Amino acid sequence: MRIMQTFDPSYLLEYFPKIFQTKGQFRDAFYRKLLEDAPELQPHFDRYPIAKTHMMERFMTDLVRSATSGSGIADLVSRFSASHKKFNLTDRHFTACEVAMKYAFEQVRQVHHSLPSDAELNFHMFLEIVFHELRKTAQG
């Protein structure tokens, strides 16, 4: 019998610090993949890449904490969408970002063999939820 895995934000929160433990690796993999898939976004990342990494890490951590507390992520996603409206992000950009996040996680996981496959599965489910909300907010 196959057991169906469900999203468990508390489990993800336990492993989330390890994902960003090697910030340079996650950041480099994320931006390399994102800009490979959406090169038109390059001008937005030319300045202050380290600061942007801290903002990304804080936003993602806040989303996980919000999901863990049961308060949901809609408010955080709405604020993100509002603050990024000026960049005219499209569905294709959100897809490229989601793919880049998953790619960066896999790159980090290859180094941190202590991250179990369940952590990756939870991260992927988490990203599905986050990007579904981002796309919904951006369209409305």
N, C-alpha and C positions, 0 to 999 in steps of 0.2 A: 504494500500500500504506500502511495506517495503522499507525503505531508505537504500541504500548501503553506508556503511562507507568507506571512503578512507583515506589513510595515510596522516596525516597533521603534518609535522615536527615542525611547529611553536607551535601547540597545545601541542605536546610532550615536547618541550623545556620548556613550561610553567610549566609542572608538573614534569619534570626530577629532579630538585633539591629535591623534596619531596621523590623521590625514594631512594636517597642516604642520606637523612637526618639522618636516623638511620643506618649508615654505618656498624656497627657491625652486625645488624640483616640481612641486605642484604648479606654481606660478608659471614657470617656463613651459611646462607641458601644456597647460591650459591655453596660454596666449599663443603658443606655436600652432596648436590645432585650431583654435578659434580664427586666427588670422589666415591660416591655410584655407579654411572653409568660407570665410567672409573677409577677404582682404580689404574691402572698402571700409572696414572698421579701424584699420591701422592708425589713422590720425587721432583717434580717441585714446589711444594707448601709448602714444609717443612720449608723453610727459608723465613723470611720477609713477612708474610701474610698481615700485615698492609700496607706495601709499595706496595705490589701487588694489594691490594684493591684500593689504590690511583691511581695506573696506570690504572686499569680497569675503574674506575670512569672517569678519565681524557680522556681515549680513547673513551668511550661511549659518553661522553659529546661532545668531538670533532666531533664524527660522527654525532650526532644530529645537532650540529651547522653547520656542513658542509652541511647536507641535507637541513637545514633551509635556508641557504644562496643560495642554488641552485647550489653550486659548486660540488655537488656529493660526494660520499664516496670512489670512486675507488682508489684515491691516498693514503688515510689513510689505507685502507684495504691492498693495495700493500705493504706499509711500514711495517704494522703489520705482514703480511705473511713472508716478507723477514727477519724480526727480530726473527721470531719464527720457521724458517725453520729447525734449528738445533734440534728441539724437535720432528721432524717427525710426525707431527699431521696428523691424518687420518680423513676421512669423519665421522667415528664413534665418534671421539673426538669432532669434530665441532657440531655434533648432540647432544652429551652429554652436551656440553657447552650451546647450545641454550636452551635445556630443563631445564638446571640448572638456566639460566637467567630468564626464564619464571616462574619457581618455586619460585625463590627468589623474583621476583616482586610480585607474589601472596601472599607470606608471609608478605611482607612489606605492601601491600594493605590491608591486614586484620587488621593491626594496624592503618593505616592511612585511616580512612573511608572517608576522604575528597578527596581521589583519585577516580574520577568517572570511571565507566566501560569503557568509551571512551578512557581514558588514558591507560588502560590496553590493549584495542584493538589496539591503536596506537603503544604501545610498542611492542606488538606481531608482528604487520605488519613491524615495524622498524627492529626487529630481523630477520624476514624472509628475508628482503632486505640485511641486513648486512651479514648473514650467507650464503646467495646465493652468494654474492660477494666473501666472504672468500673461499668458496668451489671452485669457478671458478678460483680464483687467485692461490690457492694451487695446482690445477690440471694443470695449465698452466705454 
